[in-house]
Amino acid sequence: MPLSGTNHVAVDWTASRHRVLEAIVARVLDGAPGAASALHGVVAEVQRRVASLSARKQRDLMRALDLLDSRVAGLATIGRPVGFAQASAVQQANWLWSWAESRVPPLRTAYQAFRRLALGAHYSTPSVSAAIGYRGPLHTRDIAVAWEGSLPNEGRADGVDNLLRPVARGRVDHRRERPASPPPAGVVTGAMIDGDTHRSADVVVIGTGAGGAVAAARLAEAGLEVVVLEEGGYFSAADFSEQEAPLAEQLYADGALRATDDLAVQLLQGRAVGGSTTINWMIMLRTPDFVLDEWQRRFGLHDYTSAAMASAFERVEREVNAQPVPEDAHSPNNRVILDGAKQLGWRATTATINAKGCVRSGFCGIGCRYDAKQGTLLTYIPRALGFGATLYSDARVERIEIRERDSGTGTAPRKRVHAAVRRGSTSHQLTIDAPLVVVAGGAVGTPVLLQRSGLGGGGVGRFLRLHPTTATVGVFDREIVGSSGIPLSTMCDEHLQWQQSDYGFWLECPPFLPGLGAVAVSGFGPSHASLMQQFTRLSSVIALTRDGAEVEHSSGGVQLQHNGDVSIRYELAAADAVRVQASIEAAARLQLAAGAREVHTLHARPMIVRNDADLLHVRRAPVSANRLTLFSAHVNGTCRMGTNASIAGCTPDGERFGARGVYVADGSLLPTALGVNPQSTIMALATIVSERIAARYGSAHHPQREYA
């Protein structure tokens, strides 16, 4: 449930601003294939994306363009009294590098904004991505490498249905046509709404990701009348065209431009039915025991022991078909994890994923065209609908209104949920009365909705945890093709240490699609273009840090502003920064051990690692805002569970302090960072929270029914 209320303005693209932007794009794309002929198109696309940003971010970028047009700035920066557009190519490059490494944070922010927008727009263009060796969507072509498509038959009958395997075996037609189909019964899209609607229910669930969809299914199964609201659209297999740019804009929060205020951390969250489970990389990992021990010791969560959680994990894993990836299914990129760890004597394991009959297309991050990924779109949403739930997509929730005082009788006070449902360029109001509300909009959407509804304060919006993630890019002398195969099928947890005294970090593999890869790779101009030309031989390893080592320190937060904008702040604490530095060194060391010729870091000016001496420099390099590319797909912790209302958002049952009947069931509940990918944990927590809601309130609504 991405944000509502963000203010936008019509950007005044004066002739001078347009001229400066055109010069920036030309310099950033210098050396890239097709750059000259694509220049005007990329400039127009950058302008379009800038227009989608908040008013504050737009103003900041316009100020940056005005500064670049200043002769005084030119004199101070390159020693010549000229604006950026009038400077020579060498002077422009020096100017950009000076901003990339500036001591002034807003200059680093502006540099990264224009660099990322230009590179993402250019390299996601089919003709450009083809020029660097990208083969394009799998469903339009034949199998090209051994690590895509179904697996060979094992040559024996093992009694396992091919469709129940995590990865398909035998001849599976990956090119089978996926005809468009209408949404199933119970799904109401914005196109189906032709006027304002007012209705009632027992429970309103807001959000359809790992938390919301699970809660909706459990509560519907318990006999409650459930209405589910999702701001994103409803998509099915035929909609997942495997085209990177349009799908990223459709399926990700804020059109894939969500980031912290200073753009230092890009935030990858889903915005569609299924939430982030529609665009994640499928890995299923249980909460480590030492994390659960910490929750009991520090936050009073005594019901969340490993034994108590085991049944919830087992149930979830069964329902989403969580199974280990077969050893013969790994891509070369994931083999880098296994081979490098073996050479170094580090611990590495095969991942468990939620999939059935995967054909290893590599496009998990932009929706699964093959209905293999067992995200909530294919599991818990149909389950909820089957038990009578109604799902409204394209429905942006604006606020929760508590309609009566808490009587103290045990019956939850009536609530009214106000939402705007998009119908093309117009919208209609959807109003739902219900005693129970489950908020599952993610660790950005949930606190903002509570704040907008007058239910903020305490821990709401505080203690943002991101598993801050960076990457290293290894250049190999063999084909890697990181855009193909299962993106994430192995992990190295050698440095997590699995003990409560060390927050640590761990290593995984991401997909390496052209647009995402070009944005992630540091720098610009010929050096950047040269690395992208080696696209098929690049390996990417992501390093994820378990942040929040200073447990009671809030490294960041999410806050609704008076003008309706949303502020997302985050800064690495000192202890976390040290771990991020160590994680980069470890990722580079692992790739070298696996045979990389050289490894590039994601520092603003990339460091190139070829030997142990280079590794020492990496450990010392700064990782402050925009000096190192950081991103996060694990946005958690802004409404954490606990017993102290001054620093927690919810009780151990997931109920918002002081708001009987308002619950939270998503990653914002997590009291600490997990040290593992959170999908499985969020599903298990949503199971427990929803079962407790049914036990507490179910019989009061339907005394004639029995509850699971």
Secondary structure, DSSP 8 states (H G I E B T S, - for coil): ---S----------HHHHHHHHHHHHHHTTTSTTHHHHHHHHHHHHHHHHTTS-HHHHHHHHHHHHHHT-HHHHHHHHSSS--GGGS-HHHHHHHHHHHHT-SSHHHHHHHHHHHHHHHHHHHTSHHHHHHTT----GGGS---STTSS-B---SS--S--GGGSSB-BS---TT---------TTEE-GGG--S-EEEE-SEEEE--STTHHHHHHHHHHTT--EEEE-SSB---GGG----HHHHHHHHBGGGGT-B-TTSSEEE--B-BTTGGGGTS--B-----HHHHHHHHHHH--TT--HHHHHHHHHHHHHHTTEEE--GGG--HHHHHHHHHHHHHT---EE-EEEBSSB---S-GGG--TTS-B-STTTTHHHHHHHTT-EEE-SEEEEEEEE-S---SSSS---EEEEEEEEETTEEEEEEEEESEEEE-SHHHHHHHHHHHTT---TTTT---B---EEEEEEE-SS---TTSS-S--EEE-TTTTTSTT---EEEE-----HHHHHHHS---HHHHHHHHTTGGGEEEEEEEE---SSTTS--EEEEE-TTS-EEEEE---HHHHHHHHHHHHHHHHHHHHTT-SEEEE-BSS--EE-SHHHHHHHHHS--SBTTB-EEES--B-TT-B-S-TTT-SB-TTSBBTT-TTEEE-SGGG-SS--SS-SHHHHHHHHHHHHHHHHHHHHHHH-TTS---
